[in-house]
Structure formats: structure tokens, C-alpha cells
Amino acid sequence: KFSEDRNVLMKSLEEKLQYEKKKWRRILKALFVIEHILRVNSPSVIESVSSFSYLIKDLVNFKYEDDSK
């Protein structure tokens, strides 16, 4: 059961990291969740996160500018 739940959570977080950049708040919340679970969970979670670490690396220099202002 735990591994199924973990897989669902990891898939959801991976999808959120791929949202369009104007939804940056959701991306940030996903990053906060990833940070938290990395601090408190098992090595299997670390392996799951490392599988989509390229998405996180793409966000390192992210800067959102609102064009409507």
C-alpha cells in the first residue's frame, strides 16, 4: 500500500513541476512538498525524486515576470 501511495504522490509532484510557468505558485508548493518528504522519508523516496531531478534543475534559474502589470 505504501509503495502505491508513494508512486501516486511522486507522479503528481512530477506533473506539477511541468505546469506552465504562470502557475508558479503550484510549482513552488510542489517543491516545498518534495523538500519535506526528502527530509523525513526513506531512500526509496530519494530514488523517486532523483528520477525527475532534471525538472528541478530546470527551475534553478526560473524567474516569473507578470506581463499584465
C-alpha positions as CSV (number, residue, x, y, z in Angstrom):
1,K,0.0,0.0,0.0
2,F,2.8,2.5,0.9
3,S,4.6,2.0,-2.3
4,E,1.4,2.5,-4.3
5,D,0.7,5.7,-2.4
6,R,4.3,6.9,-2.9
7,N,4.1,6.3,-6.6
8,V,0.9,8.3,-6.9
9,L,2.4,11.1,-4.9
10,M,5.6,11.1,-6.9
11,K,3.7,11.1,-10.2
12,S,1.6,14.0,-9.0
13,L,4.6,16.0,-8.0
14,E,6.4,15.3,-11.3
15,E,3.3,16.6,-13.2
16,K,3.1,19.8,-11.1
17,L,6.7,20.6,-11.8
18,Q,5.8,20.5,-15.5
19,Y,3.0,23.1,-15.2
20,E,3.2,26.2,-17.3
21,K,5.4,28.8,-15.6
22,K,2.5,31.2,-14.9
23,K,1.3,28.6,-12.3
24,W,4.5,29.2,-10.4
25,R,2.7,29.0,-7.0
26,R,1.7,25.4,-7.6
27,I,5.2,24.6,-8.7
28,L,6.6,26.2,-5.6
29,K,4.2,24.2,-3.4
30,A,5.3,21.0,-5.1
31,L,8.9,21.9,-4.4
32,F,8.1,22.5,-0.7
33,V,6.5,19.1,-0.5
34,I,9.5,17.5,-2.2
35,E,11.8,19.2,0.2
36,H,9.8,18.0,3.2
37,I,9.5,14.3,2.1
38,L,13.2,14.2,1.3
39,R,13.9,15.2,4.9
40,V,11.6,12.7,6.6
41,N,11.3,9.7,4.3
42,S,13.1,6.7,3.1
43,P,15.8,6.1,0.5
44,S,13.2,4.9,-2.0
45,V,11.7,8.4,-2.0
46,I,15.1,9.8,-2.8
47,E,15.3,7.5,-5.7
48,S,11.9,8.5,-6.9
49,V,12.7,12.2,-6.7
50,S,16.0,11.7,-8.5
51,S,14.2,10.2,-11.5
52,F,12.7,13.6,-12.2
53,S,15.5,15.8,-10.8
54,Y,16.1,17.2,-14.3
55,L,12.8,19.1,-13.8
56,I,14.0,20.6,-10.6
57,K,17.3,21.6,-12.2
58,D,15.4,23.4,-14.9
59,L,13.8,25.6,-12.2
60,V,17.1,26.8,-10.7
61,N,17.2,30.0,-12.7
62,F,13.4,30.4,-13.0
63,K,12.1,33.9,-12.8
64,Y,8.5,34.8,-13.5
65,E,7.6,38.3,-14.7
66,D,3.9,39.2,-14.9
67,D,3.2,40.8,-18.3
68,S,-0.2,42.2,-17.1
69,K,1.5,44.9,-14.9
